[in-house]
């Protein structure tokens, strides 16, 4: 699964994207964020307030309880403002 990071999420993690294979028990966006937070200090920092970071599964906005099975790409980004 390809993970893509944008804006300050990318800056905190230190990379724009990566290929990862989460364990089978990681079933939702929330599970994935929790698993990522355990991967190191930079991930814990990027996801220190998981309610702030938004996700998209295969380029479609996703809620935290969205299932990730079968996803080829999951993107994480901060909230956007219009204007």
N, C-alpha and C positions, 0 to 999 in steps of 0.2 A: 504494500500500500504506500502510495506517495503522500507525504505530508508536506504542505506548503505553508510558510509563515510570512505574514505581511507586517509592515510598519514596525512599531515598537516590539511586537512579539518576535519578529525576525531579529531585531537588534539585541534583544535580551538573550535569545537562544544562540545567536552567533552564526546562523545559517539561514538561507532562504528556503531550502527544501531538503528532504531526505527520504529514503526508502526504508520502511520499517515493517516488521511483521509482529504486531502485538499478539500476546497469548490469547487463546480461545475464550477465556473468561472476560475479555475486554469486548463488550457487546454494544455499547452506546458511546456517544460523544463524551458524556460525563465520565464513563469508565476510561476512555482513551486519555482524557485530560489527567485523571488521577494516576494512570500508569506513566504518562509522560513526566509528571511532577516527580516521580520516584527515580527518574533516569539521571538526575543530576541537579546541581545548584542552579544552572542556567534555566532549566525547565521549571524548577520550582519558582524561580523569580518571574518568569514569563507568565506562569499560570497562578500566581500568588492569590489572585482574586478571580477564580474561574467564572464567576457570574458576569464579568466584564468582557471577556474574550468571546467573540462570535465564531461560528463555524459554518462551513459550507461543505456538503458532501457532493462530489462530482458537479461542482459549480452551482449548486442549489442551496440556499440558506437552510440550515438545519437547527432544530431545537436540541437542547442538551440531552433529551431522552431518545433522540433519533438513533436507530440501529445503524451500525457501520458495516455489517456483513455485506460483502460483495462490492464495497466501495473501491474505486481505483484511486481516488484522490480526495483528501480531506484538507481543507484550508482553514487556517486560524488567523483572525484579524481583530483589531480593536473596533469598537463601535464607530460608525461613520456619521458625520453630520452633514446636513445639506445647507445650502445657503446661496 
